[in-house]
Amino acid sequence: MTMPDATPPFLPFARPDIGDAEIAAVTDALRSGWVTTGPKARAFEEAFTAYLGGDGLQSIAVNSATAGLHLALEALGIGPGDEVIAPTLTFTATVEVVRYLGADPVLVDVDPVTLNIDPEAIRAAITPRTKAIMPVHYGGLACRMDAILSIAREHGLKVVEDAAHALPTTWQGALVGRLASDATVFSFYANKTITTGEGGMAVTRDPRLAERMRVMRLHGMSRDAFDRFTSKTPAWYYEVVAPGFKYNLTDIAAALGLVQLQRLPRFLERRQHLARRYHAALAGLPLVLPADAPAGDVHAWHLYVVRLAAGARLSRDELIQALSERGIGTSVHYVPLHRHPYWRDRYRLAPEQFPHADTAYRAMLSLPLFTAMHDAEQDRVIAALHALLG
């Protein structure tokens, strides 16, 4: 007699939380006849602005956060010869957009506790060529935006927040997206706090920036397809006013995003619940647990990044392998940019220039944390970590 396989299914690092409401919304978009940018995309922009509280904000839906960051910097006039300061501990998208424009990213170290960009490192990196700062709200924890915005005002610099992890993060009681930055860009990639599959949103209070980003997201055309094809009078004519890009979000994706945005409060509650369970269960292990938000603020908990403490019986890579053998997926956020060949070689970067980011990288791994994760699945992760490190 063959015994049933008792091995539990593989637990991925992340899994999107898609339900019947999202499927119905996408089906409705498909049946509507609008599958590219149309009424759903506009409704998503309006709903996102309303979620952030309105008050002069404008939201521009795009097909990725990378596109949104590129549009924001382009609209701000960043170009050849300019420098943009950003943390080394981020995904390459944050700074590759700087190179798209012929400008140079200046990478700096992070705070050893929060792993967010260090304001004092920003101050030390400013030169006459510096034009902007790009803080990244790492893992869903807000950067010290009061300090960063103060430095920007002091030196006449623009600020574009990479908020790919930061919905619905707050800083000093205000949602990221409502702060005094020039622009803020969110991601809706598959593993983010809400998803449209691929997609993003650029947010600004500056009507000139908003208008430029809208024009440039669709080939630099003076009118988008929705305007032209829904007009009740002949409206075939448009003008190309700049060499733009193809960065618009489809109605199919926006339909998904509208439902996900409605579910965001429950998503946040679930992520906070899972983070609290990790905090309590892992406290006795040789791990440095992620910093929480200051009292009164919200951590979005996009990521739960732990670091092995000195003296742990396994290295980071050994722990990742051992968890994988137990059917548990993990990830590393991130291999710092100064370790990647392009950035390292172009800007002659070395690990000793970024001691906090490099030390953190060698010890870090991201544990599974997603809203569709059951407590029993999280218990598997916790039990495995205790067996391996306890």
N, C-alpha and C positions, 0 to 999 in steps of 0.2 A: 504493500500500500504506500502510495506516495504522499508524503506529508506536505501540507501547504507551505509556501514560502512565507516566513514570518518577517522577512526584512521589510522595514517601513519604506515607503516611497522616498525618493530623493527630495530633500527640502531645499528649494532654491534660495539664493540670496534675496531675491525680490520676485514678486508676482503681482501683476496688475489686478485691481479689484473692479471687475466689470460685471454688471448685473443685467437683468432683463430691461431695466429702464434705459440703460445706455444702448442696448441692442435695438430697442424700439425707436429710440431717438435717431440712431443712424439709419434705420430702415425708413423712417419718415423723411429724412433728408434725401435718401436715394429716390424715393417715390415722388419727391417734390419737383424734380427736374433740375434742381440746383445742386450740383456736386462740387463745383469749385467755389470760389469766394462769392458769397451772396448773403441772403437774409440771416442765416444761422451764424455766420461769422460776425455780422454786425451785432446781432443779439448777444453773442458771447462777449464782444468788446464792451457792450453796454452793461451786461451783468457783472463783468469783472470790475469795471469802474465803480459800479454801485457797491460791490463787495468791499472795495477799498475805502468807500465813503464819499465818492464823488468829489465835491469841493474843488472844481477846476481841473481835476485829473482827466487825462485822455489815455485810452488804451488802444494799442495797435496790434492786432493779431498777426502773427508771423508763423512760418513753418518750422522754426526752431529757435531756441534761445541764442544760438550762435548767430543766426540771421538778425535777431533783435539787437545783440551787442554791436554787430557790424553797422546796422542802420543808425544806432544811437551815436556811435563815434563819428560816422560819416556826416551825420547831421550837425554835429558839433564842430565840424571843420578840421578834424584830426587828419594830418597828412604827412608827407615826407619831411624828415627832419625833426618831427615831434617825438616826444617820449611820453609813455603812459605807464604809471607805476601799478604793479599788480603782485599778488603773492605767488611764490613758487609752488605752494601746495594747492594746486587746482588742476582741473582738466585743461588740456591744451586749447580748447575752444576759447577760453577767456582771453588768451593773448594772441591766438592766431589771427583774430580779426584786426588786431593792431597792425600786423604785417600786411594784411590785405590792403591796407591804406598806405603802405609804404613807411609807416612810422615804426618806432622801436619800443617794445616793452622793456621796462626795467623791473626785474624780479627782485623781491625783497623777502625777508624771513617772516615767520609767524610767531605769535605769542605761544609759549610752551604749554600753557594750560588750555586755552580755548582753541588753538590751532587756526585762529583767524589772523588776518594781516595785522602786523604790529604797527601802530601809529608812529612810534618813534623811528621805526625802520623806514616808513614813508618819508618822514621829515628829513632823514639823513640822505635819502636818495634824490631829493629835488635838485634839479639843475636849471639853467636858463632855458633848456629845451623842453622841460616838463610842461605838459598841457592838461593832463587828466590823471585821476586816480580811479582804479577799478577794484573796490573791495569785494570780496567773495564771502558770503555768509555761510561758512563751512558747516556742512551737515545739518543746517537748519538753525544754527545759533547766530544771532546778530553780531556783527562787528561793532566795535566801539565807535558808533557813527557820530557821536558828539565830538570826539577828538578828531576824527577824519574830516568832518565838515568844517571844523575850526581851522585845520591846516589848509584846507582848500580855499577858504575865504581869505586867510592870511596871505596866500601866495597867488591868488587869482586863478585857481585851477578848477576844471570841471570834474564832476563826480558821476560815474556811471556804475550803479550797483549791479553786480552779478548775483541775482537772487534766484538762481536755478534751484537752490535747496530750500528757499526761504518763504514758502507759502504754507501757513500764515504766521510767519515769525513777527515778533514785535520788538521794538527798541524803545525803551523809556515810555512804554504804553502806546506807542503808535505803530501801526502795521508797516512793515517794510513795503515800500511802494508809495507811502505817504510822506516820506521824509524829505528833507530839503535838497536832495540830490537833483542833478539835471535830468537823469533818466534811471529807471530801474527795469531790469529784464528778468522775466520768470521763464522757467522751463516746464513743459508738459510731456517730457519724455516718458517712456513706459514705466520707469521705476520711481518717478517723482511723486509728490504728495497728491497731485491730481494728474491725470494723463489724457492726452488726445492722440496717443500713439507717438506721433512726432508733432511738435508744435511749441509755441512760446508766445509771450506777450510783452511788449515794450510799453512802459508807462511813463508819462511825463506831464508836468503842469505847463510846460512852455508850448504855446500853440504853434510857434514857428518850427520847433523841433518835431512836433506831431505831424504837421503838414509835410515837412520834408521826408519823414520816415514813411508816410503813407504813399507819397509819390514814388519814392525810391524802392519800395517793396514790390512794385509791379512795373518794372521796365522804365521807370521815369515818365509814365504816361500821366497826362493831366486829368484823365477820368478813368476810373476802374470799370471793369466789365459789368458789374452790377448796376452802376449808374447808367451805362450806355444801353444795356439790353432790357432794362425795366422802364425806360423813359416812354411816355405815351406820345411823344413827338419824335420825328426822325432825329436820331442822336448818334449817328455813326461816326461823327467826326471827333477826333481827339488829337492832342499834340504831345510829342515826346519832348520833354523839357530838360531831361538829363539822362545820362547813360545808367539806367537803374539796374535792378536785380530782379530775380524771380523768387520772392520770399513770402508770398501770400499764403494764408491758411485756408484750407478747403472747408466747405460747409459740412462735409462728412465728419471731419475732425472736430469742427466747432460744435456740432450736435452732441458729440461725445463729451466735449468739455463743458457744455452747459449743464449736463446732468452731474458730472463729476464735481463741478463747483457747488451745486446744491448739496452734495454729500460731504463737502469739505469739513463742516463742523464734526460730523461723526468720525470721519477719517482722522482728524486731529485727536479726538478723544481716544481712539483706538491706539494710535501711535504713542500717545502719552502713557496709556495703560501699559503697553509693552515695554516702554523705556523704564517705567517705575519697577516693573517686575525684574528686568535685567539688573537695575541698580541694587535691589534688595538681594537677589540671588547670587550675584557675582562679587559682592562686597568683600568676601573673605579670601578671594583668590589673588594670585600675584598678577593683577591686572590694574592698569590705570584706566578708570572709567571716564567716559566723556563728561565734560563740564556741562552743567545745566544752565538755563537762563537765569539772569539775576531775578531777585524777588519781584513779582509783579509783571514779569515779561513772559513771553511765549517762545519756546523752542519748538520748531516744526518737526523735529525728529525724523528728517529725511534719512539720516544715517545714524547708526549706533556704532561708533568707532572706539574700540578698545586698544590699549597698548600693553604689551607684555612688560612686566616690571623686571628689574634686575634680579637675577637669581631664579627665574622661572625655569622649569626643567626642560622645556622645549623652546626652540627658536620660533620666530614668527612663521617661517616657511614650513617647518615641521608641524606646527599646530594646524596650519591651513590644510596640509596633506592629511593629517590624522582626522580632522573633521570631515574632509571629503570622503575618506574611507568609511566613515560612519554615516554617510549619506546626507551630509550637511554642507551646503554651499556657503561660501564667504567671498569677500572681495577685498581689495586694497584701494583706499582713496586718500592719496593718489601716489603714484610714482612721481615725485616732485619734478617740475619742469626742468630744473637744472641738471637732472640726470638723463634727460632725453637727448639723443645725439644732435638734433637740429639746434635746440636752444643752447645746449652745453657748448657746442662748437662755434656757433655764430657769435655768441656773446662771451666766450671764454669763461664759463662758469665752473665752479668747483664746490664740492659739498661743504667745505669749511667756511664758505661764504654764507651758508644757511644752516647754522648748527641746530637750531630748534626743529626746523622742518625735516632735516636729514635724520636726526635722531628719532623723531617721531615716525618717520617713514619706515625705518628698519625694524620697528617694534609693532606696527599697527596692522589691524585687520578689521573689516566691517562685518558685523554679525547680521544674520537675517532679521529684518524688521520691515514688515509691510502690513497693510490694514487687513488683508485677507488671511493673515497668519493666526492660527488658533493657539490658545494657551498651551495645549498639549504639544503642538509643534515647537513652541518656544521652550517648553520643558525638556524636549530632546536636546536642544542646544545647550541648555544650562547643565543638564546631566552629563553631557559629553565633555564640557569644559571642566567640570568638577573631576571627572574620571581622569582627564589628561593633565590637569594642572594642580589638583588638590593634594 
